[in-house]
Amino acid sequence: MRRKLDEGRQAYRELRTQYGELVSTLDQVAAERKTLQSIVKDWGRMCARLAKVDDPQKLSSKDRDSVKMWQKFRESMKATEK
């Protein structure tokens, strides 16, 4: 009986350790997500401004590529919202 109790306690300690590691990982992922959300929002604002330029030929090719990618991103986001 004592052996079973010791095995149960050991299993419980292992689970607590795993839980602590998972909580730590979740906290890291949440912080990264918050950072990435900020970057995506800034990128979206920048591309929205670039997309409103009267003459797209005045934009560099990299800026035009960014606007195209942003437009595709927005379209895919709209498709997933439905």
Distance bins in CASP14 RR format, pairs under 12 A and 6 or more apart:
PFRMAT RR
TARGET T0000
AUTHOR 0000-0000-0000
RMODE 2
METHOD distances of the structure
MODEL  1
1 7 0 0 0 0 0 1 0 0 0 0 0
1 8 0 0 0 0 0 1 0 0 0 0 0
2 8 0 0 0 0 0 1 0 0 0 0 0
2 9 0 0 0 0 0 1 0 0 0 0 0
3 9 0 0 0 0 0 1 0 0 0 0 0
3 10 0 0 0 0 0 1 0 0 0 0 0
4 10 0 0 0 0 0 1 0 0 0 0 0
4 11 0 0 0 0 0 1 0 0 0 0 0
5 11 0 0 0 0 0 1 0 0 0 0 0
5 12 0 0 0 0 0 1 0 0 0 0 0
6 12 0 0 0 0 0 1 0 0 0 0 0
6 13 0 0 0 0 0 1 0 0 0 0 0
7 13 0 0 0 0 0 1 0 0 0 0 0
7 14 0 0 0 0 0 1 0 0 0 0 0
8 14 0 0 0 0 1 0 0 0 0 0 0
8 15 0 0 0 0 1 0 0 0 0 0 0
8 16 0 0 0 0 0 1 0 0 0 0 0
9 15 0 0 0 0 0 1 0 0 0 0 0
9 16 0 0 0 0 0 1 0 0 0 0 0
10 16 0 0 0 0 0 1 0 0 0 0 0
10 17 0 0 0 0 0 1 0 0 0 0 0
11 17 0 0 0 0 0 1 0 0 0 0 0
11 18 0 0 0 0 0 1 0 0 0 0 0
12 18 0 0 0 0 0 1 0 0 0 0 0
12 19 0 0 0 0 0 1 0 0 0 0 0
13 19 0 0 0 0 0 1 0 0 0 0 0
13 20 0 0 0 0 0 1 0 0 0 0 0
14 20 0 0 0 0 0 1 0 0 0 0 0
14 21 0 0 0 0 0 1 0 0 0 0 0
15 21 0 0 0 0 0 1 0 0 0 0 0
15 22 0 0 0 0 0 1 0 0 0 0 0
16 22 0 0 0 0 0 1 0 0 0 0 0
16 23 0 0 0 0 0 1 0 0 0 0 0
17 23 0 0 0 0 0 1 0 0 0 0 0
17 24 0 0 0 0 0 1 0 0 0 0 0
18 24 0 0 0 0 0 1 0 0 0 0 0
18 25 0 0 0 0 0 1 0 0 0 0 0
19 25 0 0 0 0 0 1 0 0 0 0 0
19 26 0 0 0 0 0 1 0 0 0 0 0
20 26 0 0 0 0 1 0 0 0 0 0 0
20 27 0 0 0 0 1 0 0 0 0 0 0
21 27 0 0 0 0 0 1 0 0 0 0 0
21 28 0 0 0 0 0 1 0 0 0 0 0
22 28 0 0 0 0 0 1 0 0 0 0 0
22 29 0 0 0 0 0 1 0 0 0 0 0
23 29 0 0 0 0 0 1 0 0 0 0 0
23 30 0 0 0 0 0 1 0 0 0 0 0
24 30 0 0 0 0 0 1 0 0 0 0 0
24 31 0 0 0 0 0 1 0 0 0 0 0
25 31 0 0 0 0 0 1 0 0 0 0 0
25 32 0 0 0 0 0 1 0 0 0 0 0
26 32 0 0 0 0 0 1 0 0 0 0 0
26 33 0 0 0 0 0 1 0 0 0 0 0
27 33 0 0 0 0 0 1 0 0 0 0 0
27 34 0 0 0 0 0 1 0 0 0 0 0
28 34 0 0 0 0 0 1 0 0 0 0 0
28 35 0 0 0 0 0 1 0 0 0 0 0
29 35 0 0 0 0 0 1 0 0 0 0 0
29 36 0 0 0 0 0 1 0 0 0 0 0
30 36 0 0 0 0 0 1 0 0 0 0 0
30 37 0 0 0 0 0 1 0 0 0 0 0
31 37 0 0 0 0 0 1 0 0 0 0 0
31 38 0 0 0 0 0 1 0 0 0 0 0
32 38 0 0 0 0 0 1 0 0 0 0 0
32 39 0 0 0 0 0 1 0 0 0 0 0
33 39 0 0 0 0 0 1 0 0 0 0 0
33 40 0 0 0 0 0 1 0 0 0 0 0
34 40 0 0 0 0 0 1 0 0 0 0 0
34 41 0 0 0 0 0 1 0 0 0 0 0
35 41 0 0 0 0 0 1 0 0 0 0 0
35 42 0 0 0 0 0 1 0 0 0 0 0
36 42 0 0 0 0 0 1 0 0 0 0 0
36 43 0 0 0 0 0 1 0 0 0 0 0
37 43 0 0 0 0 0 1 0 0 0 0 0
37 44 0 0 0 0 0 1 0 0 0 0 0
38 44 0 0 0 0 0 1 0 0 0 0 0
38 45 0 0 0 0 0 1 0 0 0 0 0
39 45 0 0 0 0 0 1 0 0 0 0 0
39 46 0 0 0 0 0 1 0 0 0 0 0
40 46 0 0 0 0 0 1 0 0 0 0 0
40 47 0 0 0 0 0 1 0 0 0 0 0
40 69 0 0 0 0 0 1 0 0 0 0 0
40 70 0 0 0 0 0 1 0 0 0 0 0
40 73 0 0 0 0 1 0 0 0 0 0 0
40 74 0 0 0 0 0 1 0 0 0 0 0
40 77 0 0 0 0 0 1 0 0 0 0 0
41 47 0 0 0 0 0 1 0 0 0 0 0
41 48 0 0 0 0 0 1 0 0 0 0 0
41 70 0 0 0 0 0 1 0 0 0 0 0
42 48 0 0 0 0 0 1 0 0 0 0 0
42 49 0 0 0 0 0 1 0 0 0 0 0
42 70 0 0 0 0 0 1 0 0 0 0 0
43 49 0 0 0 0 0 1 0 0 0 0 0
43 50 0 0 0 0 0 1 0 0 0 0 0
43 66 1 0 0 1 0 0 0 0 0 0 0
43 67 0 0 0 0 0 1 0 0 0 0 0
43 69 0 0 0 0 1 0 0 0 0 0 0
43 70 1 0 0 1 0 0 0 0 0 0 0
43 73 0 0 0 0 1 0 0 0 0 0 0
43 74 0 0 0 0 0 1 0 0 0 0 0
44 50 0 0 0 0 1 0 0 0 0 0 0
44 51 0 0 0 0 1 0 0 0 0 0 0
44 66 0 0 0 0 1 0 0 0 0 0 0
44 67 0 0 0 0 1 0 0 0 0 0 0
44 69 0 0 0 0 0 1 0 0 0 0 0
44 70 1 0 1 0 0 0 0 0 0 0 0
44 71 0 0 0 0 0 1 0 0 0 0 0
44 73 0 0 0 0 1 0 0 0 0 0 0
44 74 0 0 0 0 1 0 0 0 0 0 0
44 77 0 0 0 0 0 1 0 0 0 0 0
45 51 0 0 0 0 0 1 0 0 0 0 0
45 52 0 0 0 0 0 1 0 0 0 0 0
45 70 0 0 0 0 0 1 0 0 0 0 0
46 52 0 0 0 0 0 1 0 0 0 0 0
46 53 0 0 0 0 0 1 0 0 0 0 0
46 59 0 0 0 0 0 1 0 0 0 0 0
46 63 0 0 0 0 1 0 0 0 0 0 0
46 66 1 0 0 1 0 0 0 0 0 0 0
46 67 0 0 0 0 1 0 0 0 0 0 0
46 69 0 0 0 0 0 1 0 0 0 0 0
46 70 0 0 0 0 1 0 0 0 0 0 0
47 53 0 0 0 0 0 1 0 0 0 0 0
47 59 0 0 0 0 0 1 0 0 0 0 0
47 62 0 0 0 0 0 1 0 0 0 0 0
47 63 0 0 0 0 1 0 0 0 0 0 0
47 64 0 0 0 0 0 1 0 0 0 0 0
47 65 0 0 0 0 0 1 0 0 0 0 0
47 66 1 0 1 0 0 0 0 0 0 0 0
47 67 1 0 1 0 0 0 0 0 0 0 0
47 68 0 0 0 0 1 0 0 0 0 0 0
47 69 1 0 0 1 0 0 0 0 0 0 0
47 70 1 1 0 0 0 0 0 0 0 0 0
47 71 1 0 0 1 0 0 0 0 0 0 0
47 72 0 0 0 0 0 1 0 0 0 0 0
47 73 0 0 0 0 1 0 0 0 0 0 0
47 74 0 0 0 0 1 0 0 0 0 0 0
48 66 0 0 0 0 0 1 0 0 0 0 0
48 67 0 0 0 0 1 0 0 0 0 0 0
48 70 1 0 0 1 0 0 0 0 0 0 0
48 71 0 0 0 0 0 1 0 0 0 0 0
48 73 0 0 0 0 0 1 0 0 0 0 0
48 74 0 0 0 0 1 0 0 0 0 0 0
49 59 0 0 0 0 0 1 0 0 0 0 0
49 63 0 0 0 0 0 1 0 0 0 0 0
49 66 0 0 0 0 0 1 0 0 0 0 0
49 67 0 0 0 0 1 0 0 0 0 0 0
49 70 0 0 0 0 0 1 0 0 0 0 0
50 56 0 0 0 0 1 0 0 0 0 0 0
50 58 0 0 0 0 0 1 0 0 0 0 0
50 59 1 0 0 1 0 0 0 0 0 0 0
50 60 0 0 0 0 1 0 0 0 0 0 0
50 62 0 0 0 0 0 1 0 0 0 0 0
50 63 1 0 1 0 0 0 0 0 0 0 0
50 64 0 0 0 0 1 0 0 0 0 0 0
50 65 0 0 0 0 0 1 0 0 0 0 0
50 66 1 0 0 1 0 0 0 0 0 0 0
50 67 1 0 1 0 0 0 0 0 0 0 0
50 68 0 0 0 0 0 1 0 0 0 0 0
50 69 0 0 0 0 0 1 0 0 0 0 0
50 70 0 0 0 0 1 0 0 0 0 0 0
50 71 0 0 0 0 0 1 0 0 0 0 0
51 59 0 0 0 0 1 0 0 0 0 0 0
51 63 0 0 0 0 1 0 0 0 0 0 0
51 64 0 0 0 0 1 0 0 0 0 0 0
51 66 0 0 0 0 1 0 0 0 0 0 0
51 67 1 0 1 0 0 0 0 0 0 0 0
51 68 0 0 0 0 1 0 0 0 0 0 0
51 69 0 0 0 0 0 1 0 0 0 0 0
51 70 1 0 0 1 0 0 0 0 0 0 0
51 71 1 0 0 1 0 0 0 0 0 0 0
51 74 0 0 0 0 1 0 0 0 0 0 0
52 58 0 0 0 0 0 1 0 0 0 0 0
52 59 0 0 0 0 0 1 0 0 0 0 0
52 67 0 0 0 0 1 0 0 0 0 0 0
52 70 0 0 0 0 0 1 0 0 0 0 0
53 59 1 0 1 0 0 0 0 0 0 0 0
53 60 0 0 0 0 0 1 0 0 0 0 0
53 63 0 0 0 0 1 0 0 0 0 0 0
53 64 0 0 0 0 1 0 0 0 0 0 0
53 66 0 0 0 0 0 1 0 0 0 0 0
53 67 0 0 0 0 1 0 0 0 0 0 0
55 64 0 0 0 0 0 1 0 0 0 0 0
56 63 0 0 0 0 1 0 0 0 0 0 0
56 64 1 0 0 1 0 0 0 0 0 0 0
56 65 0 0 0 0 0 1 0 0 0 0 0
56 66 0 0 0 0 0 1 0 0 0 0 0
56 67 1 0 0 1 0 0 0 0 0 0 0
56 68 0 0 0 0 0 1 0 0 0 0 0
56 71 0 0 0 0 0 1 0 0 0 0 0
57 63 0 0 0 0 0 1 0 0 0 0 0
57 64 0 0 0 0 1 0 0 0 0 0 0
58 64 0 0 0 0 1 0 0 0 0 0 0
59 65 0 0 0 0 1 0 0 0 0 0 0
59 66 0 0 0 0 1 0 0 0 0 0 0
59 67 1 0 0 1 0 0 0 0 0 0 0
59 68 0 0 0 0 0 1 0 0 0 0 0
60 66 0 0 0 0 1 0 0 0 0 0 0
60 67 0 0 0 0 0 1 0 0 0 0 0
61 67 0 0 0 0 0 1 0 0 0 0 0
61 68 0 0 0 0 0 1 0 0 0 0 0
62 68 0 0 0 0 0 1 0 0 0 0 0
62 69 0 0 0 0 0 1 0 0 0 0 0
63 69 0 0 0 0 0 1 0 0 0 0 0
63 70 0 0 0 0 0 1 0 0 0 0 0
64 70 0 0 0 0 0 1 0 0 0 0 0
64 71 0 0 0 0 0 1 0 0 0 0 0
65 71 0 0 0 0 0 1 0 0 0 0 0
65 72 0 0 0 0 0 1 0 0 0 0 0
66 72 0 0 0 0 0 1 0 0 0 0 0
66 73 0 0 0 0 0 1 0 0 0 0 0
67 73 0 0 0 0 0 1 0 0 0 0 0
67 74 0 0 0 0 0 1 0 0 0 0 0
68 74 0 0 0 0 0 1 0 0 0 0 0
68 75 0 0 0 0 0 1 0 0 0 0 0
69 75 0 0 0 0 0 1 0 0 0 0 0
69 76 0 0 0 0 0 1 0 0 0 0 0
70 76 0 0 0 0 0 1 0 0 0 0 0
70 77 0 0 0 0 0 1 0 0 0 0 0
71 77 0 0 0 0 0 1 0 0 0 0 0
71 78 0 0 0 0 0 1 0 0 0 0 0
72 78 0 0 0 0 0 1 0 0 0 0 0
72 79 0 0 0 0 0 1 0 0 0 0 0
73 79 0 0 0 0 0 1 0 0 0 0 0
73 80 0 0 0 0 0 1 0 0 0 0 0
74 80 0 0 0 0 0 1 0 0 0 0 0
74 81 0 0 0 0 0 1 0 0 0 0 0
75 81 0 0 0 0 0 1 0 0 0 0 0
75 82 0 0 0 0 0 1 0 0 0 0 0
76 82 0 0 0 0 0 1 0 0 0 0 0
END
